[in-house]
Amino acid sequence: MTPETPSAVPASAETPPRRPHVVLVCVDQMRADAMGAAGNEHIDTPNLDDLARGGYRFTRAYSATPTCVPARVALFTGTSPDRHGRYGYREGISFPDAYPVTLQSTLREAGYQTFGVGKMHVFPDRARCGFDDVLLHDGFLHASRRLSRGASAGIDDYVDFLRRETGDPRADYQDTGIGCNAMTARPWEREERLHPTRWVADESLRFLERRDPSRPFFLYMSFHRPHAPFDPPAWLWEKYRARTYPPRPMGRWVSRFDEHRRDHGSEAEFGAQKESTHQQVRAGYYGSIEFIDLQLNRLREKLSDLGLLQDTVIVFVSDHGDMMGDHDMYRKSVGYEGSARVPMVLHVPPRLQESWGAPGDVDAIAELRDIMPTVLDLAGVPVPEGVDGLSLRPATRDRAAVREHLHGEHLIGSLGRHGMHWIRSARHKYLWFSGDGHEQLFDLEADPQELHDLAGDDAHAEELARHRALLVAELDGREEGFVRDGALVPGRPLQSEASWVREHAAL
């Protein structure tokens, strides 16, 4: 009897399941509640809402270090602040030396073609961090502009595009006069096709047309907006200026931080603004988000045209939120919901949904570092050692919790020279300010806008103590000396991020 020829072996036995393509859409500074699917009636995001309805929307997703640089380190490396060492915003620290293993490098080693378009926010500029190639628009990077004495087409591909298309060799994305963190807004003054949001989408779609068809792909589609400058196309600016918005949440505890106010400062993170200023900023912010939403439709149409839609995972996430005037706060870096909670949507092709559960909202506590192991799980690629993020498959399949609580922190926030730490449990949030030991406790189920600080209420003393103990366990052993004899110690000097990176770069 002759052996069977290979052609006689069933195809299912000789061909492993094909790996899905992956598009990771990352936006900058978008709040979790700034989308229709989150119940926001004041913004139109129909395409993102479609992705959420047909996939999984994580309603308790957070950025544990809510500023651009550390959040992206967590996203790329799948690690917590304890492991990646970036506790605050600091430019100019080398990324590849300290973090040689990333989501994109792991997928690349597994055979994926990896390509990044838009904001990377790593140093040195143009470091690929595991991508086959990148096309950059990082927005206003202070260190890079100082080194190049302004915007440089050598380090920002969008600037090169803008100068070529306008014929102006000095064209800059700051030509509007709006500061990179300013509480000011105005409509985009050039043609819509020249907007950086359109450029990121155009270059991403061009990659899809010109990719290697013999390999699965990983596309990082990274928009600088809705981060300031708030400058959507004029029709979106006018649309949202004409809308009315509910009053901003204002906690009864806000006066506790009055010594740190900078009322009416154009780039103040904490301080009162004229109501007209707030309304204009809200219009620019919402208009910028809807403009991104339109690009999501272009993405799905292109995937459909190329026959790729049914084999492509689409992940949508933001690096952090924006307080947008809640409690007289703007921008990010604090542990309150507007800053730390982020939109996170996972849209999985129908052929993979059987093992990932029925689409719908998922209440498990998730964090940016979970994106890497979740994507690798979908791709059937082993998770590298050192990753402490968790695959979210159990949460989507069984609606099970993947963690009981989350520890977040930021080196220095807008409310004084503190390290700000928080614990997010299933129902509560506890915050501790390392400078003076001030504590806060919020019941997010009963008080989602964090209006009522329960830390001084004897009825909640047991809950306060339980959450304090959770933070003690997280911080015990840290070199700053935040914990001594089982108690939190305020006033300790904060660790230098640069020293951490130097110490760990060889690991």
Order of alpha helices (4+ residues) and beta strands (2+ residues): alpha-beta-alpha-beta-alpha-alpha-alpha-alpha-beta-beta-alpha-alpha-alpha-beta-alpha-alpha-beta-alpha-beta-alpha-beta-alpha-alpha-beta-beta-beta-beta-alpha-beta-beta-alpha
